[in-house]
Structure formats: C-alpha cells, structure tokens
Amino acid sequence: MKEKTLTFTNWTGKDIQLDKDGFVKRWMEVSGDLSRLMTWRDLEYTQGEVEELQSRIKALAEYIFELKADDVAIHYGVDGLIKSKRIGNKQVIKNGKEVV
C-alpha cells in the first residue's frame, strides 16, 4: 500500500507534497539547531535535554501529519477538555458531548 502524500506549504509559501517520513524529516532537520544548546560545561544534562526535545518534536510531527491525513480537528475549552471534534465532515463531539 502506498503511503499517503499530503500538501504542505514550505517556508517560502510554495505548496509541496510530502509523505509522513518526509514531513518528519523536515522537522527533524529544523530540530538539529537545538544541538547548539549543548555545552561542555554540563554536557550530560544539556545533551539529554536536547535529545528529549528532539524526540518530542518527532512525535509531534508524526501526530500532526496523522491529524491532517485523517482530516481531524479538535477544539479544547479553557478547562482543557475537548469541546468539539470533527473527523472529515462528521462531527463526533459537540459542546463536549458525543454526537450520536
């Protein structure tokens, strides 16, 4: 089965086609700059923190790709609870309650 390819806008405003691996790769390239925060003054701590951030960026990029691929939109209230959720054109949660 062929992996989904989605349209994203690059830094110059041009539309580009990326599969999940390509999308994650672009964000991991951006996160590479975090290595500049590592210092020999406390390498063990700073390296660990940078690696943790890069791991979280990778997970976030994968999650965002899947949200777009599945056409999911989730909205939270100020209380942190889901107020609405849409998958494609189907509303599955409205006003905090499941739509049946």
C-alpha positions in Angstrom: 0.0 0.0 0.0 1.3 3.4 -1.0 1.9 5.9 1.9 -0.3 9.0 1.9 1.2 12.1 0.5 -0.2 15.5 1.7 0.2 19.1 0.6 2.0 21.4 2.9 3.3 25.0 2.5 7.0 25.5 2.7 8.9 28.4 4.3 8.6 30.4 1.1 4.9 29.9 0.7 5.2 27.2 -2.0 3.0 24.1 -1.8 5.0 20.9 -1.5 4.0 17.2 -1.4 5.3 15.2 1.5 4.7 11.7 2.9 4.9 11.1 6.6 8.6 10.3 6.5 9.4 13.4 4.5 7.3 15.6 6.8 9.0 14.3 9.9 12.5 14.6 8.3 11.9 18.3 7.6 11.0 18.9 11.3 14.0 16.9 12.5 16.3 19.0 10.3 14.9 22.1 12.0 15.4 20.5 15.4 19.0 19.9 14.6 19.7 23.5 15.6 18.9 22.5 19.1 22.3 20.9 19.3 23.7 24.4 19.7 22.3 24.4 23.2 24.6 21.6 24.3 27.6 22.7 26.2 30.7 21.0 27.5 30.1 22.9 30.8 27.3 20.4 31.5 27.2 18.0 28.5 25.3 15.2 30.2 22.4 17.4 31.2 22.2 19.6 28.1 22.6 16.7 25.7 19.8 14.8 27.5 17.5 17.8 27.3 18.2 18.4 23.6 17.6 14.7 22.8 14.3 14.8 24.8 13.2 17.9 22.8 14.1 16.3 19.5 12.2 13.2 20.5 9.1 15.3 21.4 9.4 17.2 18.1 9.5 13.9 16.1 6.4 12.6 18.0 4.6 16.0 17.4 5.4 16.0 13.7 4.1 12.4 13.3 0.9 13.4 15.2 0.3 16.5 13.1 0.8 14.5 9.9 -1.8 12.0 11.0 -4.3 14.7 12.1 -4.1 16.2 8.6 -4.2 12.8 6.8 -7.3 11.8 8.7 -8.8 15.3 8.4 -9.3 15.6 12.2 -9.9 18.9 14.0 -10.1 19.0 17.8 -11.0 22.1 19.9 -10.4 22.4 23.6 -12.1 24.6 26.2 -10.3 26.7 28.7 -10.7 23.8 31.1 -8.6 21.6 28.9 -11.5 19.3 27.9 -12.4 18.5 24.4 -15.3 20.8 23.3 -15.6 19.6 19.7 -14.0 17.1 17.4 -14.5 16.6 13.7 -13.3 13.8 11.5 -13.8 14.8 7.9 -17.3 16.3 7.7 -18.6 14.2 10.6 -18.9 16.0 14.0 -18.2 13.3 16.7 -18.1 15.6 19.7 -20.1 18.8 20.0 -20.3 21.0 23.1 -18.3 18.4 25.0 -20.7 15.6 24.3 -20.5 12.7 21.8 -22.7 13.1 18.8 -24.9 10.0 18.3 
